[in-house]
Amino acid sequence: MTYVVFDLLGAAGYDLRGPANLLVRKSLLQQLLPRSARCATPNHIPTQGEALLHQVVARGLEGVVAKKAKRAVSLHAVARLAQA
């Protein structure tokens, strides 16, 4: 069994849902999450989401997690987290 982690909503006492966009949070997640065969972070696929969904359905897999990748980023809050 593999635990798949899709997003980092908070860390070190900071709520990242507002200050950091998804791509920044995923980058931080990959830095913080220990490498393990039992824990994984999925790749970000920026285009062709509908084609991916059709492939997932055709193969009988569970589904796709989709989020908007970009939003305003407060670099100050992200820098504070990186220093924590």
C-alpha positions as a Markdown table, in Angstrom:
| # | Residue | x | y | z |
|---|---|---|---|---|
| 1 | Met | 0.0 | 0.0 | 0.0 |
| 2 | Thr | 1.2 | 3.5 | -0.8 |
| 3 | Tyr | 0.1 | 6.7 | 0.9 |
| 4 | Val | -0.3 | 9.4 | -1.7 |
| 5 | Val | 0.0 | 13.0 | -0.5 |
| 6 | Phe | -1.5 | 15.6 | -2.9 |
| 7 | Asp | -1.0 | 18.9 | -1.1 |
| 8 | Leu | 0.6 | 20.7 | 1.9 |
| 9 | Leu | -2.0 | 22.8 | 3.5 |
| 10 | Gly | 0.2 | 23.8 | 6.5 |
| 11 | Ala | 3.6 | 23.2 | 8.1 |
| 12 | Ala | 5.6 | 24.4 | 11.1 |
| 13 | Gly | 2.5 | 26.3 | 12.4 |
| 14 | Tyr | 1.8 | 28.2 | 9.2 |
| 15 | Asp | -1.4 | 27.9 | 7.2 |
| 16 | Leu | -0.3 | 27.7 | 3.6 |
| 17 | Arg | -3.7 | 27.7 | 2.0 |
| 18 | Gly | -3.7 | 31.5 | 1.5 |
| 19 | Pro | -0.1 | 32.6 | 1.1 |
| 20 | Ala | 1.2 | 29.9 | -1.3 |
| 21 | Asn | -0.1 | 28.6 | -4.6 |
| 22 | Leu | -0.4 | 24.9 | -5.3 |
| 23 | Leu | 2.9 | 24.6 | -7.2 |
| 24 | Val | 4.8 | 26.2 | -4.3 |
| 25 | Arg | 3.1 | 24.0 | -1.7 |
| 26 | Lys | 3.9 | 20.9 | -3.8 |
| 27 | Ser | 7.5 | 21.9 | -4.0 |
| 28 | Leu | 7.7 | 22.4 | -0.2 |
| 29 | Leu | 5.9 | 19.0 | 0.2 |
| 30 | Gln | 8.5 | 17.2 | -1.9 |
| 31 | Gln | 11.3 | 18.8 | 0.2 |
| 32 | Leu | 9.6 | 17.9 | 3.6 |
| 33 | Leu | 8.3 | 14.4 | 2.8 |
| 34 | Pro | 10.8 | 11.6 | 3.4 |
| 35 | Arg | 11.5 | 9.5 | 0.4 |
| 36 | Ser | 9.8 | 6.1 | 0.9 |
| 37 | Ala | 8.2 | 3.3 | -1.1 |
| 38 | Arg | 5.2 | 3.7 | 1.1 |
| 39 | Cys | 4.7 | 7.5 | 0.6 |
| 40 | Ala | 4.5 | 9.3 | -2.7 |
| 41 | Thr | 3.6 | 12.7 | -4.2 |
| 42 | Pro | 2.0 | 12.6 | -7.6 |
| 43 | Asn | 3.4 | 14.5 | -10.6 |
| 44 | His | 1.8 | 17.8 | -11.6 |
| 45 | Ile | 0.3 | 17.6 | -15.0 |
| 46 | Pro | -0.4 | 21.1 | -16.3 |
| 47 | Thr | -2.2 | 20.3 | -19.5 |
| 48 | Gln | -4.5 | 17.7 | -21.1 |
| 49 | Gly | -6.4 | 17.0 | -17.9 |
| 50 | Glu | -9.5 | 15.7 | -19.8 |
| 51 | Ala | -7.4 | 13.3 | -21.8 |
| 52 | Leu | -5.8 | 12.0 | -18.5 |
| 53 | Leu | -9.3 | 11.6 | -17.0 |
| 54 | His | -10.4 | 9.5 | -20.0 |
| 55 | Gln | -7.4 | 7.3 | -19.6 |
| 56 | Val | -8.0 | 6.8 | -15.9 |
| 57 | Val | -11.7 | 5.8 | -16.6 |
| 58 | Ala | -10.7 | 3.5 | -19.4 |
| 59 | Arg | -8.3 | 1.7 | -17.1 |
| 60 | Gly | -10.8 | 1.4 | -14.3 |
| 61 | Leu | -8.7 | 3.4 | -11.9 |
| 62 | Glu | -10.1 | 5.4 | -9.0 |
| 63 | Gly | -9.9 | 9.0 | -10.3 |
| 64 | Val | -8.0 | 12.2 | -10.7 |
| 65 | Val | -7.3 | 15.0 | -8.2 |
| 66 | Ala | -7.5 | 18.4 | -10.0 |
| 67 | Lys | -6.7 | 21.8 | -8.5 |
| 68 | Lys | -5.9 | 25.2 | -9.9 |
| 69 | Ala | -2.2 | 25.6 | -9.9 |
| 70 | Lys | -1.6 | 29.3 | -9.7 |
| 71 | Arg | -2.7 | 32.0 | -7.4 |
| 72 | Ala | -1.0 | 35.0 | -5.8 |
| 73 | Val | 1.9 | 34.0 | -3.7 |
| 74 | Ser | 3.2 | 35.8 | -0.6 |
| 75 | Leu | 6.9 | 35.0 | -0.8 |
| 76 | His | 7.3 | 36.5 | 2.7 |
| 77 | Ala | 5.2 | 33.7 | 4.2 |
| 78 | Val | 6.8 | 31.0 | 2.2 |
| 79 | Ala | 10.3 | 32.3 | 3.1 |
| 80 | Arg | 9.3 | 32.2 | 6.8 |
| 81 | Leu | 8.3 | 28.6 | 6.5 |
| 82 | Ala | 11.5 | 27.6 | 4.7 |
| 83 | Gln | 13.5 | 29.1 | 7.6 |
| 84 | Ala | 11.4 | 27.2 | 10.2 |
